[in-house]
Amino acid sequence: MTAVSIHQPNFLPWTKLMAKIVASDVHVVYDTAQYTRSEFHARQRMKNQAGGTSWLSVPVVHTGDLQLLREVRVDHRQNWQRGHLKHLKVHYRRTPHFDELYELVREVYRRDHELLVDLNLGLTTALCDYLGVRTRFVRASELGVPVPEGRQERLLQLVRGVGGDAHLTSSGSTYAVDWSPFHRAGVPVLDQVFEHPVYAQPHGEFVPALGVLDLLFVEGPAAADTIRASTRFRASTPSSVADPQRSAVR
């Protein structure tokens, strides 16, 4: 079985998304979806010394028009990389695996990516390499598959476009989805069941749902096992209730 996950390219993905990627044979980077400020396309939360969280945000060039993720450009008129690296150094420098991960992030930042999707994918693949994860990444924009009107039909075409015969998703555990196009095509849909791991996070009480880098600073390469243990998948059943307004692939 070739298991395929699909998700919009987020900045410094959190643990749940990373767990879905780790479980996949192929991960489709859904860069043909619309960029949305309210999503995590250009921002992520990390811990701070006060015990709370701070946003790491990537400034982007806003055109005033609706933009696909593959079109969004990073605004390099602002020295945002320095601010991010300073935050990591100040708030994580005493974690066990700070040195190697700080260098990993700094190396990706040095590339001065023009497009947001290139930056996000560069960080995600670098973290996967660090963890020894061998998932293959494919951009939706490079597949050249048909683009049906229905959202689930589009996802089915992407799964088929990379030779997949099973779809890993977290959508079904979040809201009702009509997966009937997959069921009619004989392609199983496996819903992610996620239990957030608790680890020796720095600075006070544990805060969940941060960028997975928070976990990696503490556990290093061993975090791969923690990430895998956080998730199991169960077969979805056909649902008559769909949510066509949801654009993000969770």
Buried (B, 14 or more C-beta within 10 A) or exposed (E): EEBBBBBBBBBBBBBBBBBBBBBBBBBBBBBBBBBBEEBBBBBBBBBBEEEEBEEBBBBBBEEEEEBBBBBBBBBEEEEBBEEBBEBBEEBBEEBEBBEEBBEBBBEBBEEEBEBBBBBBBBBBBBBBEBBEBEBEBBBBBEBEBEEEEEBBBBBBBBBBBBEBBBBBBBBBBBEEBBBBBBBEEEBBBBBBEBEBBEBEBBBEEBBEEBBBBBBBBBBBEBBBEBBBEBBBBEEBEEBEEBEEEEEBBB
